Structure formats: structure tokens, C-alpha cells
């Protein structure tokens, strides 16, 4: 496994698809087949997912995080969204992060042009072993690392960085400074705030603690047009929260951001045109 650093100054239970979703997929497939040819095939979205492996994440939580992402990716609704536009694929990369000096690539950029490509990613996530990592929580460094990854794929129509974390930044650079200095480029950063109680259990999280962590992600992490923060009530809830987030990221981009013919996908998804 290779540990990567940035080029900047610092080093460092599923459900079956509903009838509505089947109708959606069929409508989009018929539309895309008209336009998608080998010459016109393009990347519609790059999605970089960063997972928290700082000192606050124990071995069980680490496994829940990776397995949760793997299970969310093969959820029928998520799979429908991923493959709803043949010839216009989503490209995914996954990395883990802790301190400013540690960002470790788990899955390099993979174009999800077919089920086999998705299956490869899921297998990697389920079998990946945790490596020793620093204890600190370098959210700012993860934001820069993810930004650099997205900048390496300028050919894609839309770019999103997806950061999971269960705490606030305590390393450098400071997220707010990155935002103020315009160091994050032209893309969006979504957050998945994992709210845990002090003893690590998910059953007694005080509501103020959930609100505080979400507020922090809203102000310090969330970035760009259409960005949002999803909340997981502990790592046992991570899979469900990740599923919700992936569906929003993959299937509901702002209408104006879709070049034709993918704009049809957004219109059908939003219900603004007849199915």
C-alpha cells in the first residue's frame, strides 16, 4: 500500500429497487442510448471519498466505515444511479486520512463504466487492511489532498470531494484559512459528520453534540455550489448515511450543470418532465 503526500507546503441491509426507480432507469437508458456512442462517451462526475482514520477511530469503527461504503455502493438504488446514463460514467477514488502528513490512497481513480469495475472497488474496500497512522485530525490537509486529486481529472463535467469525519480539525492547515484564501478551487466538498458519544457508543449521543459537529462541518468543511453535510449517528449508522449521500451526489446534480443529453437525467430525476 502506498502512502501519498500532497505537492503543497505541508507534507504529509439493502432494499430492492422501487417501481419508480425502475421507471427512472428505463427512461434514462432509452434516452442515453440515442446519444452515447464510443466517440461521445465522457466522465460525468469525479467523486473522491476521504475516510477518517485518525486516533478517534478504533478498529471496529474503521471496519464499519469501509464495509459501510462498500455496501452503500452496491445498494440497488445507488447502482441504478451510477449506471443510469450509459456512456456517461462516474469516476471514483477512495483515500484515508489522519494528520496533515498522512493521506493513504486505497482506490485510485476508477471509471465505473460497468458492473465489473464497481465490483473491483467493493472487493478492495472489503479486504483493505488498516495501516498505522498518526493520531491527529487533519481535516484541512484532507481537503487539500482531495482537491489535488480532483484537479488531476479536469476532463470530467463535475467534481466532488466527499469527506467523512468524527471530529474537528486539530492539525494544519486550518480549513477556514483554506476557504478564505481560495485554495480549494472550483468544485464542491460534501461532508459526512459521524457523531459519536465519548465512550464510542451510538445509543446515547446527546443532541447538542450532533448539532455541534454538523454545524462545524457546515461552516468549516462544506464548500461550493450545492454542497451539503450528511450526518451518521455513530459508525453503525455509517452505511445508511453514506447511501443517502451517494444518491444525492450521483443522481441529483443541479440541472444547469448537465451538458445535453445528461440534462434529461436530472429533469426526470427531479420530476420536472414526464417519465
Secondary structure by P-SEA (a helix, b strand, c coil): cbbbbcccccccccccccaaaaaaaaaaaaaaaaccccccccccbbbbbbbbbcccccaaaaaaaaaaaaaaaacaaaaaaaaccccbbbbbbbbbbccccbbbbcccccccccaaaaaaaaaaaaacccccccccccaaaaaaaaaaaaaacccccbbbbbbbbcccccccccaaaaaaacccccbbbbbbbbbbccccccccccaaaaaaaaaaaacccccccccbbbbbccccaaaaaaaaaaaaaccccccccccccaaaaaaaaaccccc
